[in-house]
């Protein structure tokens, strides 16, 4: 379920030190602001849908079905308190959790090598369970 979501995460979480929970990383805040179309300080499902739909995949636009699946998975994961809105703190919490997962040497930074390994794991086909 989260494989496409992880593949579409912005590069801003990579090679960026993790920050304290209270302080919102300026790069993350800038990304948040680009997605907050009505500038009300929260992201709605519609704003996330629109942002993901605009994402490029290489030289092409993302197929609509894939974009919808990614935005739904991202929103459901980021909306930690399930109030139908994502705040900057919730967005940062998601990115911190993901960065922590891929920071295999636990130095507070997802390096290019760690990013490459994470991407390879995401892109690799899911293992097929053996029939009993």
Buried (B, 14 or more C-beta within 10 A) or exposed (E): EEBBBBBBBBEEBBEBEBBEEEEBBEBBBEBBEEBBEEEEEBBBBEBBBBBBBEBEEEEEEBEEEBBBBBBBBBBEBBBBEEEEBBBBEBBBBBBBEBBEEBBEEEEEBBBEEBBEBBBEEBEEEEEEEEEE
